[in-house]
Amino acid sequence: MIPELKKNAEQKMQKSLEVLKADLGKIRTGRAHTGLLDHIQVDYYGSMMAINQVANLTLIDARTIGVQPWEKNMVAKVEKAIRDSDLGLNPSTQGDIIRIGMPALTEERRRDLTKVVKHEGENAKVAIRNLRRDANTHLKDALKKHEIPEDDERKAQDEIQKLTDRYIVEVDKILAQKEAELMQV
């Protein structure tokens, strides 16, 4: 029971780390990358689909993303979806290719994005701590039901705390890396 509980907690903490990485990937730096557009949904004949399922995404240069819809009648819908997204991008269409230029970030905007990054990191830490609390609650319940001895419960709590500390340090590393990337001119 205890090894299963620890394994489950570790898997969920790893998932929290992956969600943080995905969320930070959406926060744009000065460089263009196709992952910025991954969460954009396009109306494809009445159903919402991810942009990468209706178009080919490429990097034209360091500051420009190219989007080429597979169907000509989708160009306007894809362009509208990009324009309406929360990314603040302004696409321009040239024939059947949509070009998205990445504007340079100002110092003030970089500082604002750093605050957003710290907030995302704090959310990840809270999620990891909540997972620790849930695991400890399960251990205490098992102890009350006399399913495990008190020594095992204490040892398992220590191991879960070490696991939590390891993932918190990992979150801090990811945040420091993203902040350095944002502040780089």
C-alpha positions in Angstrom: 0.0 0.0 0.0 2.7 2.5 0.9 4.9 1.9 -2.2 1.8 2.3 -4.3 0.9 5.6 -2.5 4.4 7.0 -3.0 4.4 6.0 -6.7 1.0 7.6 -7.2 2.1 10.8 -5.5 5.3 10.9 -7.6 3.4 10.4 -10.8 1.1 13.3 -10.0 3.9 15.6 -9.0 5.7 14.8 -12.3 2.4 15.6 -14.1 2.3 19.0 -12.2 5.9 19.7 -13.5 4.8 18.8 -17.0 1.8 21.2 -16.8 4.1 23.9 -15.5 6.5 23.4 -18.5 3.6 23.5 -20.9 2.2 26.7 -19.3 5.6 28.4 -19.4 6.0 27.4 -23.0 3.0 29.5 -23.9 4.6 32.6 -22.4 6.5 34.0 -25.2 10.0 35.3 -25.3 11.5 37.4 -28.0 12.0 34.3 -30.2 9.3 32.6 -32.3 8.5 28.9 -31.8 5.5 26.9 -33.1 4.6 25.7 -29.6 3.1 29.2 -29.0 0.2 28.3 -31.1 -0.5 24.8 -29.8 -3.5 25.9 -27.6 -5.3 27.9 -30.3 -8.5 26.3 -31.4 -9.9 26.7 -35.0 -13.5 26.3 -36.1 -13.2 23.4 -38.6 -16.6 22.7 -40.1 -18.5 23.2 -36.9 -16.1 21.5 -34.5 -13.2 23.1 -32.7 -9.7 21.6 -33.5 -6.2 22.5 -32.6 -4.4 24.7 -35.1 -1.8 22.0 -35.8 -4.5 19.7 -37.0 -5.7 22.0 -39.7 -2.5 23.7 -40.8 1.3 23.2 -41.1 3.3 25.3 -38.7 6.8 26.3 -39.6 9.5 28.8 -38.5 10.2 31.2 -41.3 13.0 32.9 -39.4 13.9 33.7 -35.7 11.0 36.1 -35.3 8.4 34.8 -37.8 6.0 31.8 -37.7 4.5 30.5 -40.9 1.0 28.9 -40.8 -0.2 27.2 -44.0 -3.7 25.7 -43.7 -4.2 22.5 -45.6 -7.4 23.9 -47.2 -7.6 27.3 -48.8 -11.0 28.1 -47.3 -9.5 27.7 -43.8 -7.0 30.6 -44.2 -9.5 33.3 -43.0 -10.7 31.1 -40.0 -7.1 30.3 -38.9 -6.1 33.9 -39.2 -9.1 35.0 -37.1 -8.4 32.3 -34.5 -4.8 33.6 -34.1 -5.9 37.2 -33.9 -8.6 36.4 -31.3 -6.2 34.4 -29.1 -4.8 35.8 -25.9 -1.3 35.9 -27.3 -1.6 39.5 -28.7 -0.3 38.5 -32.1 -1.1 40.2 -35.4 -1.0 37.7 -38.3 -0.8 38.8 -42.0 -1.9 36.7 -44.9 0.1 36.4 -48.2 -1.8 34.1 -50.5 -2.4 30.9 -48.6 0.4 31.4 -46.0 -0.2 33.3 -42.8 2.9 35.0 -41.4 3.0 35.9 -37.7 5.7 38.3 -36.7 6.9 38.3 -33.1 7.2 41.8 -31.8 10.3 42.6 -29.7 9.6 42.7 -26.0 10.1 45.9 -24.1 11.8 45.9 -20.7 8.5 46.6 -18.9 6.8 43.7 -20.7 9.7 41.4 -19.8 9.2 42.3 -16.1 5.4 41.7 -16.4 6.1 38.3 -18.0 8.5 37.5 -15.2 5.7 38.1 -12.7 3.4 35.8 -14.7 6.2 33.1 -14.6 6.6 33.4 -10.8 2.8 33.1 -10.4 2.7 30.0 -12.6 5.6 28.5 -10.5 3.8 29.3 -7.3 0.7 27.5 -8.6 2.8 24.4 -9.4 4.3 24.5 -5.9 0.8 24.7 -4.4 -0.3 21.7 -6.5 2.7 19.7 -5.4 2.1 20.6 -1.7 -1.5 19.6 -2.1 -0.4 16.2 -3.4 1.8 15.8 -0.3 -1.1 16.7 1.9 -3.3 14.1 0.2 -0.7 11.4 0.5 -0.2 12.2 4.2 -4.0 12.1 4.7 -4.1 8.6 3.2 -1.3 7.5 5.4 -3.0 8.8 8.6 -6.3 7.1 7.5 -4.4 3.8 7.0 -2.8 4.2 10.5 -6.2 4.9 12.1 -7.6 1.7 10.5 -4.6 -0.2 11.7 -3.6 -1.1 8.2 0.0 0.0 8.7 2.3 0.4 11.8 3.1 3.8 13.1 6.8 3.5 12.2 6.0 2.8 8.6 3.6 5.7 8.5 6.3 8.1 9.8 8.9 6.7 7.4 6.5 7.1 4.5 5.7 10.7 5.5 9.4 11.5 5.5 9.9 9.9 2.1 6.9 11.9 0.7 8.4 15.1 2.2 11.7 14.4 0.5 9.9 13.7 -2.8 8.0 17.0 -2.4 11.2 18.9 -1.7 12.8 17.4 -4.8 10.0 18.5 -7.0 9.9 22.0 -5.4 13.6 22.4 -6.3 12.8 21.2 -9.8 10.1 23.9 -10.1 12.6 26.6 -8.9 15.1 25.5 -11.5 12.5 25.7 -14.3 11.4 29.1 -13.1 15.0 30.4 -13.0 15.7 29.1 -16.5 12.5 30.7 -17.9 13.2 34.1 -16.2 16.7 34.1 -17.6 15.3 33.4 -21.0 12.8 36.2 -20.7 15.3 38.8 -19.5 17.7 38.0 -22.3 17.6 40.7 -24.9 
